[in-house]
Amino acid sequence: MAISRAQLLKELLPGLNALFGLEYSRYGEEHKEIYDTETSERSFEEETKLSGFSAAPVKNEGAAIAYDNAQEAWTARYNHETIALGFSLTEEAIEDNLYDSLSARYTKALARGMAYTKQVKAASPLNNGFSSAYVGGDGVALFSTAHPLVSGGTNSNRPSTAADLNETSLEAAVIQIAAWADERGLLIAAKPRKLIVPPALMFVATRLLETELRVGTTDNDINALKNNGSIPEGYTVNHFLTDTNAWFLTTDVPNGMKHFVRTPMATSMDGDFDTGNVRYKARERYSFGWSDPLGMYGSPGAS
């Protein structure tokens, strides 16, 4: 439906001092703190995890060497979504000089709507990461205590008992990440990189990572998390996380959280011959997801 003069009556009357409501600041591209971005030239992308070899056994004298088999573990799939938004101005609104005053404002509003949607989409894998209704290539949720391995074991990238963000839970996460193994049970020397928190936990994160001494104790102990550089990239706030208690760690495991750009955002406009209306639209196509779930660690919080 086109925006008509009836919807913009005040803009036609003398004495209007200001138009407001479209000039709010917006949060930046917070997805870049979580995802690695790649381009895509296909309708979808797939990434397959491979299984290497197990630890080498002892070869007894005169015995034959042991041969191992390599195989594919599982495949992650990224289905790109098309995101589009637009508006239209009637021919009469354009004739009455509403085009110049409103087109620039509503074009900014389009950009704002598109940017907001992208951040919501980017936060969705984390917001739904503890739900069994949203599974990855290995058949379980992004954050699970039982990511299956070819060797028959499992990896866990969440606490066995949900824990709020504090010194104890963060230290336990660092220790747990250090124990991760590959598909054949070999340690992978994974390390945390960055803490991702909702706004409600930003002050907790500051005290945990940036104070010199331990938080909330009367002991004169050093802050081991800070002294050891356990979270080398510090923390960042994601304003699109819906759970005020959940917190996350990115890790140095490659091919974890992925953002594929199929078509970058583009804007366009055209005129309709029959009505004389002018239409504007913004469109982009992308996907957010994960390949290796060990690219992230997460806790839903205890409450």
Disulfide bonds with the S-S distance in Angstrom:
none
